[in-house]
């Protein structure tokens, strides 16, 4: 299951992670977010132990959203060593996200 990320735990879980991290910036009211949500959950199971997969609700966590300039959702950011190294905006097939994750492993 994808980890629930918040303004409070983001630095600890994402920026200090020794594994690659995929963060799904989403909101409850966002249709495309609901489309990509199950894909993110599948990836969280497949990459368990290899990468951290998390979801951040932009409505409830404005600080992190502003920090990374999130203007459109869903936006998926890929982190390595605490830095953003890749980005995907909008809904894409699972294999596109898997390829980006595999490149970071």
Secondary structure, 3 states (H helix, E strand, C coil): CCEEECCCCHHHHHHCCCCEEEEEEECCCCHHHHHHHHHHHHHHHHCCCCEEEEEEECCCCHHHHHHCCCCCCCEEEEEECCEEEEEEECCCCHHHHHHHHHHHC
